[in-house]
């Protein structure tokens, strides 16, 4: 029994060491951040356009009490968006925001670096190195000294935008998650040096590491090839799971509800699958064996399209489920405002809290479930790419 425990701990120790190796781990993590930076503007445009079209004349920052359904909807939309501020709460009477501003990093004919506090929650135009910038609905535009924004007939600003590499709230959440993972896994790996039984936080992490190895990696990738991909699978599982849990705290993170982040994670799975694929995989894509030639010609474009639809499904599934969960939870909390006139403050608050608690328990399950599904499907796609096919 002792020998079995030592072998098991040695296997997990290797996985933990691989996960926290700077060459592999930081390559994945920094890549996620970089792709999030570069795709943030593209991904957020479609998300904000609808709100701007309907009500573009209003600021995206909630300044006072939230009482009407329109204000509630605007508040929820604001929560789901990324931000250049980390706000703990807003005083409903005075509109004062309690929190701190985050660093703004822009590339516009050179690096521009300043604090988001200079925007004064979208009220002020910022001058930096001779250029003027305006924060509007969470996006930064180049403007004039007067802060003029040219709007089209839909109410969308037509001003040019600099490349925004700012440390936003979502990026801060990813940095915090990365730091927690390094600390946790370093502690788990260190505890195995003392003996086969982990101590501290390692006791909670070890069953999850074993679960990812035995229930996800081994069955889908194969006994002889799964170890190569364990660092990625462990990283993406714990990265998504911790971010989902942070999103359920009063800190208000909504990182995995940002399509730029899910796009980056899905892109890594796509790249790993394509660069790990063997000849048999590409043979089944472009010239499926055992199929008549006319059918091969028909199936080849469908299989090529399938290469793209797999990571697309990963991206949309995670984004849609987390976003929907946040929207439903905040909507139920808002019932205490909507139903206050009909049922009174006590009854409406009690009803809202009970429903919110029920949904919160479900969201705890969803937080784990979405991390599991993303990791499971990633391992399945990798397993399909590296599987050996023996045709007779």
N, C-alpha and C positions, 0 to 999 in steps of 0.2 A: 504493500500500500504506500509506503514511504517512497519507494522507487518511482511509482506512478505519479505521485505528487511532485517529485523533483523533475521528472520529464515534462509534466504539464506546465509547471512554473517556468522551466527553461524555455519551452516553446513560446509562452506568452511573453516572457522577458525579451525574447528576440523580436516579437511583433512590436512591443513597446519601444524598444531601442530603434527599430526601423522607422516607427511613426514619428519620433522626435528628432531624428537625424536632420541637421540643418539643411543638408543638400536636398533631401526629398521633401520634408515637411514645409520649409519656408518657400521652396519652389512652388508648391501647390498653393499655399496661403497667399504669398505675394502675387501670384498669378491671378487668383480670385480678386484681390484688391485692384490690380491693374485693369483687368477686364471690366470690373464694376465701374471704375473711374471713367474709362473710355466709352462705355455704353450707357452711362447714366443719363445723359442728355437725350439720346435716341429713345431709350426705354420710357423715360418719364413724359415725353411729349404727348404720346397717345393717351396716357393715363390722365393728364391734366387738361387736355383740350376740351373734353366734354364739360367739365366744371367751368372752364373759362368761357365757353360759348354761352352757357345758360346765364352765368352771373359774373361776367368779367369785370364789372365795375366795382366789385367789392374786394376788399383785401382778403388774402388767404389766411391771415392771422386772426384768430378769434380774440376780440378786444374786450368784450363785456359778457354779461350773463347770457346763457343759452336757454331760450325759452320756447321757441317755435320749432316746428318740424323742419323748416328750411335751415334754421341755424344748427339744429342737431345734425342734419345731413352734411352741412358744411364742416362741422366740427369733426365728424367721423372721417370725411374725406381728408381733412387736414392731418388727422392722426395717421392715416394710411400712407401719407406721403413722407418722403425723406425731408430732412430739415438741416439748416445750418446752425440751429440752436438746440441745446439740450434743456428742455423745459420740464421741471418736476411737476409744477401745477401753475394754474393761472387764477388769480383772485377774481371771482365772478363779479364783484361789485366795482372794483377799481380798474380791472383789466391789467393789473401788474403781473408780469411773468417772473416766476421764481425759477432760476436755473443759471446756465452760463452759455456764452457764445463759443462757437467752435472756429478753428482756423480756416480761413479762405485762401486757397491756393489756385491761382489762375495762370494760364499760359496765353499771353496775348502780346506777341512780339517781345517776349521775355517773361520772366517769372514775376507775378504780383502776389505779395503775401501780406495779409492783414487779418484782423479779427472781424467776425460777422457782427459784432456789437456795433460797428460803425454804420451798419444798415439800419439800426434802430427799429427792427421788426418791420422792414419794408417801407419805412417812412422817410429815410434819408438817402441821398445820392452820395456815393463814396468816390473820392478822388485819390488815385494812387499812381504815382510816376507819370503824371500828365494825362491819364485816362480816367474816364468817369464810368461808374458801374451802378446799376440799379437792380435790386432784388425784387422780383415780381413772381408771385405764386411759386416760390421755392427755386426759381431759376434766375440766373444772373445774366443781365443784358448790358451791352455797351450803350451808353447814352451820352447826352450832353451835360453841361454844367447845371442846367435847370432840371435834369432828370426826365427829359421828354421820352416817352415811349410811343412809337408809331404803331397803331393798331389797325389790323385789316377789318373787313366787314364782319368777321366772326369774333372780333375782340382779341385776337392773338397778336402779341408784339412781333413786328417784323424786324426789329433791331437785331444786329449780329450778336452772337454769343461767343465769349471766349471759351477755351477748353477748360472745363471746371474739374480740377483735381483736388477739391477741398476735402477736409476731414469732416464729413457730414455725420449725422447721428447714426446712420446705418454702418458707415465705416468704423465709427467708434465701437459699435456693437461687435463688429467682426474682429477688431483688434482685441477687445476684451475677451471674446470667446477664444481667440488664438492663444492669448496669455494663459487663460484657465486650462486649456488643453495641454500646453507645455508644462505647466506646474503639476497637473494631475498625473500625466503619463510619466513625467520624470520621477515623481514620487512613487508611482507604481513600479517602475523599473528598478528604482533604488531599493525598494522594500524587498525585492527578490534576492538581493545580494545578502540579506540577513538570514534567509531561509525560504523554504518552499511555500510558506503561507504568507500572503501579503498582509500588511497592516494599514491602519488608517483608511484613507480614501480608496486605497487599492482593493479593499474588500468589496467595495461597491462596483469598482470598475472591472475587476477580474471576471465576474459572470457575464458582463456585457461583451468583453473582448472574446470570451469563449463562445458566446452566442453568435457573434458576427463570424467567427472562424468556422464553427461547426454547423451552423444553420443557414449561413448565407454563402460564404466563400467556398467551402469544400463541395457542397452539393452542386453548385452552379458552374464552378470553374474547373474542378477536378482535383484529385488528391495530389497530383504531381506538379500542378502549376499554380495553385491558389496562393502560395506564400509570396510570390512575386508581387501580387496585387493587394496583399493585406494592408500595407501602409496607407494606400489610397482609400481603401474601403473603410478602415478604421477612422481615418481623418474625416472623410465626408459624412460618415454616420454620426460621429460625436459633434462635428461642426454644425450640422443641421439640427440635431437634437438639442444642443445647448442654446442655439439661437432661438429655436422655437420656445424653449422654456423661458428664456429672457423676455420673449414677447408677451408672456402671460403675467409678468411682474408689473408693478406700478411704474417701472422705468419707461415703459411705453415703446420698446424696440419693435420694429416691424421689418426686420432685415429679410427674412425669407419670403415676405410678402412684397418684395421689390423684384420685379421681373429681370432687372439687370443682374442681380445676384444669382437667381435661379438659372439664367442664361449662361452665366460664367461656369457654374457648377456642371450644368449639362454639357457645356463645351469641353470641359476636361474629360468627362466620360467619353464623349465622341472622339476626342483625340487619342485617348488611351486605347479605345477599341480599334481604331483604324491602324494605329502604328503597332499594335500587338497581333493583328490578324495574320493568319497563315494562308498558304496557297489554297487550301481547301475552302476557306471562307470566301475568298475572292472568286474561286471557281464556281461556288454556289450563287454568287451574286451575278456574274456576267455570263456564265455558260453552264447552267445547272445540269449536272450529270444525270443520265438516265431519263431525259426528257426529249421528245422529238424536237428537231431543229426549229420548226415554225413556232412551237411553244417557247423555246429558249429565247427567240427574238422578242416575243411578246412579254415574257416574264422578266427579262433583263432590266428594262426601264422601271418596272414595278419594284424590283429588288433594290435598284439604285435609289429610288424614292424612299424606300424603307430605311435606308441608311440615315436619312435626314429626319424622318418622322419619329424615330426612336428617341433621340435626344430632345426633340421638340416636345414629345409627350412628357418626358422628365421635367422639362422646364415649366410647362403649363400646369401640370398636376400639382407640383409643390406650390407654385405661385397662387393658383386659384384656391386651393384648400386653405392655406394660411390666411389669405386675404379675406375669404368668406368667413372664416372663424372669427377674425377680429371684427368684421363688420357686424356679424350676428351678436357677438358678445356686447359690443358697445351699443347696439340698437336696443338690446334688452335692458341695459343699464339706463338708457334714455327713457324707458317706459315710465319711470318715476316722475318725469317731467310731463310727458304727454298725457298720462292718466291722472295727474294730480287734480285737475279740475273736475273729473267725473267721479273718482273714488276717494278723494281726499289724500293728503300727504302720507298718512301712516299706511293705509292699504296699498297705495300705489308703490311706495318704497318697499314694503314687505314683498309684494308680488314680484317687483323687479329684482330684488336681491335673491329670492328663491330661484327664479328662472336663470339668473346670471350664475349662481353657484352651480346649478345643474349643467349649464353649458361649459363652465370652467372645468368641471370634472371631465367632461367629454373632450375638451381641448387638451387636457393633460395626456389623454390617450392618443389624440390626433398628433400631438407633438412628437411622441415616440413613433407612431405609426407612419408618419410621413418620412421620418429619417430612415425607418426600416424599409419602406417601399422604394425610396430613391436608391438606397444601398443594394437592396435585393435586385432591382431591375438593372442597375449598373453592373453588378456581378453576373447577371444573366446574359447581358449583351457581351460582356468580356468573355464569358464562357463559350458563347456561340462563335466568337471570333477565333479563339485559340483551340477549339475542339478538333481532335483528329478524326477524320472520316475515312473509313475503310470500305471502299467500294469493290464489289466482286462482279 
